[in-house]
Amino acid sequence: REIVALELEAKGEALFDGGIEVDESYFGGNRKAVEGEGRGENIIFSLLTRGGKVYTKTIPDASSVTLFPIMAHKTVPGSIVYSDD
Protein backbone atom coordinates (compact mmCIF):
# COMPACT_ATOMS: atom_id res chain seq x y z
CA ARG A 1 0.00 0.00 0.00
CA GLU A 2 2.80 2.40 0.83
CA ILE A 3 4.55 1.82 -2.50
CA VAL A 4 1.31 2.33 -4.43
CA ALA A 5 0.57 5.51 -2.45
CA LEU A 6 4.06 6.89 -3.14
CA GLU A 7 3.79 6.09 -6.84
CA LEU A 8 0.38 7.74 -7.11
CA GLU A 9 1.60 10.79 -5.23
CA ALA A 10 4.56 11.16 -7.60
CA LYS A 11 2.18 11.12 -10.58
CA GLY A 12 -0.53 13.02 -8.73
CA GLU A 13 0.28 16.46 -10.14
CA ALA A 14 -0.45 15.50 -13.77
CA LEU A 15 -3.64 17.02 -15.19
CA PHE A 16 -6.31 15.06 -17.03
CA ASP A 17 -7.71 16.26 -20.34
CA GLY A 18 -10.04 15.11 -23.11
CA GLY A 19 -12.77 12.64 -22.14
CA ILE A 20 -12.62 11.92 -18.41
CA GLU A 21 -14.81 9.46 -16.55
CA VAL A 22 -15.46 10.04 -12.83
CA ASP A 23 -17.12 7.82 -10.26
CA GLU A 24 -17.05 6.94 -6.59
CA SER A 25 -16.79 3.44 -5.13
CA TYR A 26 -17.74 2.20 -1.69
CA PHE A 27 -15.62 -0.40 0.14
CA GLY A 28 -16.44 -2.11 3.42
CA GLY A 29 -19.39 -1.39 5.66
CA ASN A 30 -22.83 -2.95 5.87
CA ARG A 31 -24.51 -3.88 2.56
CA LYS A 32 -28.01 -3.64 4.04
CA ALA A 33 -27.69 -0.02 5.17
CA VAL A 34 -29.06 2.74 2.97
CA GLU A 35 -26.43 4.62 0.94
CA GLY A 36 -25.02 7.59 2.82
CA GLU A 37 -26.48 6.57 6.18
CA GLY A 38 -23.45 5.58 8.23
CA ARG A 39 -22.53 2.39 6.46
CA GLY A 40 -19.00 2.73 7.83
CA GLU A 41 -17.39 2.41 4.44
CA ASN A 42 -14.41 3.93 2.74
CA ILE A 43 -15.33 6.06 -0.26
CA ILE A 44 -12.87 6.21 -3.16
CA PHE A 45 -13.25 8.82 -5.89
CA SER A 46 -11.63 8.06 -9.25
CA LEU A 47 -10.87 9.96 -12.44
CA LEU A 48 -10.05 7.89 -15.52
CA THR A 49 -9.07 8.96 -19.02
CA ARG A 50 -10.08 6.75 -21.87
CA GLY A 51 -6.37 6.30 -22.57
CA GLY A 52 -5.91 4.57 -19.22
CA LYS A 53 -4.57 7.28 -16.87
CA VAL A 54 -6.13 6.94 -13.39
CA TYR A 55 -6.25 9.12 -10.25
CA THR A 56 -7.89 7.95 -7.03
CA LYS A 57 -8.49 9.66 -3.71
CA THR A 58 -10.17 8.63 -0.48
CA ILE A 59 -12.95 11.11 0.30
CA PRO A 60 -15.11 11.68 3.40
CA ASP A 61 -18.37 11.89 1.42
CA ALA A 62 -19.59 11.93 -2.19
CA SER A 63 -21.16 15.39 -2.13
CA SER A 64 -20.61 17.94 -4.88
CA VAL A 65 -18.85 20.17 -2.32
CA THR A 66 -16.20 17.46 -1.96
CA LEU A 67 -16.00 16.28 -5.59
CA PHE A 68 -16.02 19.52 -7.61
CA PRO A 69 -12.78 20.95 -6.14
CA ILE A 70 -10.96 17.67 -6.88
CA MET A 71 -12.20 17.68 -10.48
CA ALA A 72 -11.31 21.36 -10.91
CA HIS A 73 -7.79 20.76 -9.58
CA LYS A 74 -7.13 17.62 -11.66
CA THR A 75 -8.66 18.48 -15.05
CA VAL A 76 -7.72 20.84 -17.87
CA PRO A 77 -10.40 23.50 -18.49
CA GLY A 78 -12.63 22.50 -21.41
CA SER A 79 -12.32 18.76 -20.76
CA ILE A 80 -15.45 16.62 -21.07
CA VAL A 81 -16.34 14.89 -17.79
CA TYR A 82 -18.59 11.83 -17.89
CA SER A 83 -20.44 10.77 -14.75
CA ASP A 84 -23.36 8.49 -13.94
CA ASP A 85 -25.25 11.27 -12.15
N, C-alpha and C positions, 0 to 999 in steps of 0.2 A: 504494500500500500504506500509506503513511504517513497519508494522509487517511482511509482506511477504518479504520485502527487508532485514530486520534484520535476519530473518530465513535463507534466501538464503545466506547471507553473512557469517553466522555461519557455514554453510555447504560448503561454497565456496572453501575451501582449499582441499577438497577431490579430488583425481585424478580418472579419468575414465579409464577403461581398457576393453579389449575384443572387441566386436563389438559395435562401436559407430556411431550413425547417427547424422549428422550435417545439419543444414539448417537455412536460414534467413527468417524472416517474416516481411512484411511491414504493418504498421497500420497508418490510417489517410491519409490525403493528397487527391489529385485529381485522381480519377480512370482513367480519359481520358489521362492524361499525360503519356509520354513514360518513362519506367523504368529508373531510374537514372538521370532524367532530372528535378530536382527541384520539385518533387511532394510534398515536405513539409511533408514527413512522418517520423515516427519513425521506425527505423530498429532494430529488435531484432534478435540476433544470439543465437541459441540453440544447445546444445549437449545433446544427449539422449542415454542411454544404453538400450539394449533390455530388461534389468531387471527392468527398470522403473526409474532409477536415471536421474535427469534433471538438467542442468545448463543453465541459460539464462543471456544475457548481452545486454544492449543497445549499439549499435555501430554507428559511424558516417557515415560509408559507408560499402558496402559489397565487398570490394576489397581484393585480396589475401594478401596484405600488412597489412591489418587490421585483417583478420581472422586467418592466419597461426600462429602468436604469441599466440593467445588465445588457439588454439588447442594444440600447443606445451606445453603451461603452464598447461593445464588441462588434458592431456592424458598421459598414461604410454607408454614409447617407445615400439614399436612392436605391438601396438593396431591396429585394422583394422577400418578405418574411411570410412563410407559410405556417399556419397553426391550425389546430383542430377546433379552436373556439375563438 
